[in-house]
Amino acid sequence: MAEKPDMGEIASFDNAKLKETETREKNTLPTKETIEQEKRSEIS
């Protein structure tokens, strides 16, 4: 069976060392217009 992980590292972790980050959406959902345009191109 697996050994229990050492929680000492987690207990001594300093959140102040983390950098501020900005979250950005990389995979945006298509707009309604894009979906309609794709549907029309499949029919042709």
PAZAPA-4460 file (N, C-alpha, C; in steps of 0.05 Angstrom, whole numbers, plus 32768, in hexadecimal, padded with zeros to 4 digits):
% residues 44
    n_x    n_y    n_z   ca_x   ca_y   ca_z    c_x    c_y    c_z   seq   type   mol
   8011   7FE8   8000   8000   8000   8000   8012   8019   8000     1      M     A
   8007   802F   7FF7   8016   8048   7FF5   801B   8054   8010     2      A     A
   8032   8060   8013   8038   806E   802C   802A   8088   802D     3      E     A
   8025   8092   8045   8018   80AC   8048   802D   80C2   8040     4      K     A
   8024   80D7   8032   8037   80EC   802A   8040   80FD   8043     5      P     A
   8057   8109   8040   8062   811A   8055   8053   8135   8055     6      D     A
   8044   813A   8069   8034   8153   806A   8045   816A   8075     7      M     A
   805D   8166   807D   806F   817B   8088   8074   8191   8074     8      G     A
   8077   8189   805B   807C   819E   8046   8063   81B0   8042     9      E     A
   804C   81A4   8043   8033   81B4   8040   802F   81C6   8058    10      I     A
   8035   81BC   806F   8031   81CC   8088   8044   81E5   8088    11      A     A
   805B   81E2   807D   806F   81F8   807E   806E   8209   8064    12      S     A
   805B   8205   8052   8059   8214   8039   8051   8231   803E    13      F     A
   805F   8244   8031   805A   8260   8035   804B   826B   801D    14      D     A
   8032   8272   8020   8022   827D   800A   802C   8298   8000    15      N     A
   803B   82A6   8010   8045   82C0   8008   8059   82BE   7FF1    16      A     A
   8065   82A7   7FED   8079   82A3   7FD7   806C   82A0   7FBC    17      K     A
   8051   829C   7FBB   8043   8298   7FA2   8040   82B2   7F93    18      L     A
   8041   82B1   7F78   803E   82C9   7F68   8020   82CC   7F61    19      K     A
   8018   82E6   7F5D   7FFD   82EC   7F54   7FFB   82E4   7F37    20      E     A
   7FE6   82D7   7F2F   7FE2   82D0   7F13   7FC6   82D8   7F0A    21      T     A
   7FC4   82DC   7EEF   7FAA   82E3   7EE4   7FA0   82CC   7ED3    22      E     A
   7F88   82C3   7ED9   7F7D   82AC   7ECA   7F71   82B5   7EB0    23      T     A
   7F78   82A7   7E9B   7F6D   82AD   7E80   7F60   8295   7E74    24      R     A
   7F4A   8298   7E67   7F3C   8282   7E5A   7F49   827D   7E40    25      E     A
   7F53   8265   7E3C   7F61   825E   7E23   7F4F   8252   7E0E    26      K     A
   7F3D   8241   7E17   7F2B   8233   7E05   7F0E   823E   7E09    27      N     A
   7F09   8254   7DFB   7EEF   8260   7DFD   7EDB   8251   7DED    28      T     A
   7EC2   8252   7DF5   7EAC   8245   7DE7   7EA5   8255   7DCE    29      L     A
   7E9D   8248   7DB8   7E96   8257   7DA0   7E7C   8267   7DA4    30      P     A
   7E7A   827D   7D96   7E62   828D   7D97   7E4C   8280   7D87    31      T     A
   7E34   828A   7D8C   7E1D   827F   7D7D   7E20   8283   7D5F    32      K     A
   7E2C   829A   7D57   7E30   82A0   7D3B   7E44   828C   7D2F    33      E     A
   7E59   8285   7D3E   7E6D   8272   7D34   7E60   8257   7D2F    34      T     A
   7E50   824E   7D42   7E42   8234   7D3F   7E30   8234   7D27    35      I     A
   7E20   8249   7D23   7E0E   824B   7D0C   7E1E   824B   7CF2    36      E     A
   7E35   8259   7CF1   7E45   825A   7CD9   7E50   823E   7CD3    37      Q     A
   7E59   822F   7CE7   7E63   8214   7CE3   7E4D   8201   7CD9    38      E     A
   7E35   8204   7CE4   7E1E   81F4   7CDA   7E18   81F9   7CBD    39      K     A
   7E19   8213   7CB5   7E13   821A   7C99   7E29   820E   7C87    40      R     A
   7E42   820E   7C8F   7E58   8204   7C7E   7E56   81E6   7C7B    41      S     A
   7E4B   81D8   7C90   7E49   81BA   7C8E   7E33   81B3   7C7A    42      E     A
   7E1E   81C3   7C78   7E08   81BD   7C66   7E11   81C0   7C49    43      I     A
   7E21   81D3   7C43   7E2A   81D9   7C27   7E3B   81C3   7C1C    44      S     A
***
